[in-house]
Amino acid sequence: MKQFLILSILMLSSVGFACGQQPDSLHYLEAIEGDGDTLPHLELDEIPVFPRPEFENRRTEKRYYRLEKKVKKVYPYAQKAAELLMKYEDEYLAAESERERKKYVKQVEKELFDQYGPELKKLSISEGRILIKLIDRETGHTSYELIKDLKGGVMAFFWQGVARIFGNDLKEEYDPVIEDMLIEQIILRIEAGMI
């Protein structure tokens, strides 16, 4: 009995030291007032919803999944191109003379060819075509415009000729609404983490 009494006194005295849930702070929701009423308002992150692709036949399904594979392969290169363009653009414009700009472009070109050249040479013609479009999507400039701005009109004309030999066009713009709708859907699915 004595042990029970001591145990109950200890338990009752320790209740004051027990930590329960304490409200750390008050959280208020933003509200919108309308028609004399206040409604809570909360911005939610956008959740992309994509319908499951439906195909007319097995052939179009295979073409779609081949396109998806190619876009997944070249999209990181287009993102890297946009990132590097922003990085190098400031230094390029900071050069005082045209001679310094040309020297800087040659130096950067050599570095990029050493780093990415072997990987880019392994791309197929159709992957190169997709990369040209995605570079336009990511940078806002066609490949022809970028070459013309950085290397000059003669080099842009030369590379346009080389591209035309292989069935490509450096002046081709990205059209996410009509022509490149499937590519845009694939990119949105990649960015949403679905593929």
Contacts in CASP RR format, 6 or more apart in sequence:
PFRMAT RR
TARGET T0000
AUTHOR 0000-0000-0000
METHOD contacts of the structure
MODEL  1
MKQFLILSILMLSSVGFACGQQPDSLHYLEAIEGDGDTLPHLELDEIPVF
PRPEFENRRTEKRYYRLEKKVKKVYPYAQKAAELLMKYEDEYLAAESERE
RKKYVKQVEKELFDQYGPELKKLSISEGRILIKLIDRETGHTSYELIKDL
KGGVMAFFWQGVARIFGNDLKEEYDPVIEDMLIEQIILRIEAGMI
29 40 0 8 1.000
29 41 0 8 1.000
29 42 0 8 1.000
30 40 0 8 1.000
30 41 0 8 1.000
30 42 0 8 1.000
31 38 0 8 1.000
31 39 0 8 1.000
31 40 0 8 1.000
31 41 0 8 1.000
32 38 0 8 1.000
32 39 0 8 1.000
32 41 0 8 1.000
33 39 0 8 1.000
48 188 0 8 1.000
48 189 0 8 1.000
48 192 0 8 1.000
48 194 0 8 1.000
50 185 0 8 1.000
50 188 0 8 1.000
50 189 0 8 1.000
50 192 0 8 1.000
50 194 0 8 1.000
53 61 0 8 1.000
53 64 0 8 1.000
55 61 0 8 1.000
55 64 0 8 1.000
64 182 0 8 1.000
67 130 0 8 1.000
67 182 0 8 1.000
67 183 0 8 1.000
67 186 0 8 1.000
68 186 0 8 1.000
68 195 0 8 1.000
70 124 0 8 1.000
70 126 0 8 1.000
70 127 0 8 1.000
70 130 0 8 1.000
71 130 0 8 1.000
71 134 0 8 1.000
71 183 0 8 1.000
71 186 0 8 1.000
71 187 0 8 1.000
71 190 0 8 1.000
72 186 0 8 1.000
72 190 0 8 1.000
72 195 0 8 1.000
73 123 0 8 1.000
73 127 0 8 1.000
74 123 0 8 1.000
74 127 0 8 1.000
74 128 0 8 1.000
74 130 0 8 1.000
74 131 0 8 1.000
74 134 0 8 1.000
75 134 0 8 1.000
75 187 0 8 1.000
75 190 0 8 1.000
77 116 0 8 1.000
77 119 0 8 1.000
77 120 0 8 1.000
77 131 0 8 1.000
77 134 0 8 1.000
78 131 0 8 1.000
78 134 0 8 1.000
78 135 0 8 1.000
78 137 0 8 1.000
78 138 0 8 1.000
79 138 0 8 1.000
80 116 0 8 1.000
81 135 0 8 1.000
81 138 0 8 1.000
81 139 0 8 1.000
82 135 0 8 1.000
82 138 0 8 1.000
82 139 0 8 1.000
84 112 0 8 1.000
85 139 0 8 1.000
85 146 0 8 1.000
88 108 0 8 1.000
91 104 0 8 1.000
92 101 0 8 1.000
92 104 0 8 1.000
92 105 0 8 1.000
92 150 0 8 1.000
95 101 0 8 1.000
95 104 0 8 1.000
105 150 0 8 1.000
105 151 0 8 1.000
123 131 0 8 1.000
125 166 0 8 1.000
125 167 0 8 1.000
125 168 0 8 1.000
128 168 0 8 1.000
129 167 0 8 1.000
129 168 0 8 1.000
129 172 0 8 1.000
130 183 0 8 1.000
132 142 0 8 1.000
132 143 0 8 1.000
132 163 0 8 1.000
132 168 0 8 1.000
132 169 0 8 1.000
132 170 0 8 1.000
132 172 0 8 1.000
133 172 0 8 1.000
133 173 0 8 1.000
133 174 0 8 1.000
133 180 0 8 1.000
133 183 0 8 1.000
134 174 0 8 1.000
134 183 0 8 1.000
134 187 0 8 1.000
135 142 0 8 1.000
135 143 0 8 1.000
135 146 0 8 1.000
136 142 0 8 1.000
136 143 0 8 1.000
136 172 0 8 1.000
136 173 0 8 1.000
136 174 0 8 1.000
137 174 0 8 1.000
137 176 0 8 1.000
137 187 0 8 1.000
139 146 0 8 1.000
141 149 0 8 1.000
142 170 0 8 1.000
142 171 0 8 1.000
142 172 0 8 1.000
142 173 0 8 1.000
143 170 0 8 1.000
143 171 0 8 1.000
144 156 0 8 1.000
144 159 0 8 1.000
144 160 0 8 1.000
144 170 0 8 1.000
144 171 0 8 1.000
147 153 0 8 1.000
147 155 0 8 1.000
147 156 0 8 1.000
147 159 0 8 1.000
147 170 0 8 1.000
148 155 0 8 1.000
148 156 0 8 1.000
156 170 0 8 1.000
159 170 0 8 1.000
160 169 0 8 1.000
160 170 0 8 1.000
160 171 0 8 1.000
163 169 0 8 1.000
163 170 0 8 1.000
174 180 0 8 1.000
176 183 0 8 1.000
176 184 0 8 1.000
186 195 0 8 1.000
189 195 0 8 1.000
END
